[in-house]
Structures are given as C-alpha cells and as structure tokens.
Amino acid sequence: MAFKPNSHNGILHHYSPRLVAFEHTRTNPSPPITPKNALLFVGGLTDGLLTAPYATLLAQQLPPSYSLIEVILSSSYIGWGTSSLDKDCAEIAECIAYLKERKPGGQIVLMGHSTGCQDCIHYLVGPRAESRPPIEGAIIQASVSDREAMVEMMSDVYDDSVKVAKELVKQGKGEELLPFSVTDRFLKTPICARRWLSLASPEKNGEDDLFSSDLEDEQLQKTFGRLPARSPLCILYSEGDEFVPDFVDPEALLKRWTDFVKRGGGVVDERNSGVVRDATHNLQGNPDVVVQDLMKRVVGFLETLEKGELQTGKRDSDQPSL
C-alpha cells in the first residue's frame, strides 16, 4: 500500500461550524447507488483526511448499501495534544446525529483506528453515553495501549515526562503544554500535561488507558463489560503491530476482551474478529493478501449486521472461539 498521489471523489459534509466529514463515493458504480448506511471512520493520533492508508481501498469494497465517511475532529492532525475523549465523542455524536438525518432509517457503524478505538469504546460506555445517538455497531482496528507504546519508545525519559506533567497538574496548570524535551520522541506534537497523563497513565487509570495488557478485571468490566448489546463489536488486532511490545499476547488479549463483552451481555462478532496475520499498525506497506484479510473481516461484519444476525443471536452456535 505505497502512497501514490491521486484525487478522490466524494461528498464533503459540513456537520458542525468548524468541522467536516468526507464521504467516499464509488468509482463509476453501475448502476448508480446511494448508500443508506454509513461506516464512520475515526483515525488515530495525527490522523486526518485520507491519512489511514487502507481507508480509501476499504471505501470501494464495502457492501453497496454502505459508504465510508471519514470524520474530522478538533483532535485530528496535531489537535489531539490538547483534546480529550469526551470532546471527541461530543463531536462524533454531532456527526452521527447529522448523518441520521441525512440517511433516515440507515445503519451507522463506528470504526476506530488506533486511538480512534478509544473513541469507539468511550462513545458507547463513557460519561453521557446514554445521551448520544445510538449506533448499530463498532469496529476497533489496531487497539493498542498508548502507555505500553510510550514506555517502549521513550523508556529513558518516560518517568521524567510523567513527573513534569504531574507537577503542572498539581499547580492547576493541566492545560499548559509540556516542553518538547520530554515529549518529542512521541509523535512530536504539542501536548498539554492533562492529555499526557491520560495517555501515559502512570497509575494505570488514565482516561485513554483502555487496551493495556495489564489492566485489572475491574477496569475491563467498566469498559468492555458494559458494551450495549444493541451495538455489536468487531475486534481487528494487527499481529505485526509495531507499537505493541513483544510481551503482549494478541490472541490472549482478544479472548480476554471478548469474554468481558459476553459476560456483560454485549455481543462480539467472533467470526470476523481476530488477529490479522502479518498486519502492521495501519497496514502501510503490507502485501495485498494481508490488506484483503482486513477488508473481508470488515465487510463480513457489516453484512452480518445488516442481516440482523448478531443482534438476534442467530449465529451463536456457529461462532468459533477466538
């Protein structure tokens, strides 16, 4: 999936005064189609329009009834350093409310890549979740731990960065930017003390710390264990994710998350969820067989949702364990 300069057909939706979402349209569809359903794509840290390499290809492979819409948030590009999951989800809720008016009766599925996965979970179980427009499903792709990645990337300055951030928060200056001397090895973005501690999560309780491999059962019960059955989940974990430490067992982690969802009465698509073999974090440079594995899983999940099989449990006996 090497980058090639090109142009893209689509519809730009102005869903909020300073925010937009881009709906990919099909290349020469025959017959012409107007999809009634939407896969709303939320990127990770530093992502923006067209920055996730596989999104454009995925847009052309979705079921005819679906279109892929990339949402731009205040946290897109370098805005994440002073934003929060709460703000993200408020803006996502705005976009979803807008899309429900534009596509009445259609399904809205939220798909997060990387830190966008935190947005998906937070949207469904975080504060004020019950007041947000409902969604028909969620996909989390490359749901990695920012804390574990940060410790690996900057082990020699991690403790110092946390110390500086904690001191600022203690002084009531949580919105002040940290010096680059303690943050420049992590995506080189201006970031405030509050958001740094949310991601670095030194006490393992940061708002962003949803996917670390060492979280306690009580913590997972408050996230995966509270997912509503009306919004089935598909988990796509990259086997070769460069931001995941070697000590993490992807298969075991997926099974643990899945068990908590099911125990709490939620629904996981166990047929299409799984570890995507040889996939990197965003599939950049991956061979076509790896990319197509991800595509098939996403398409399979959406088709299953549209048939209503996950919600009704029709396929429970036909779903293998992860």
Disulfide bonds with the S-S distance in Angstrom:
none
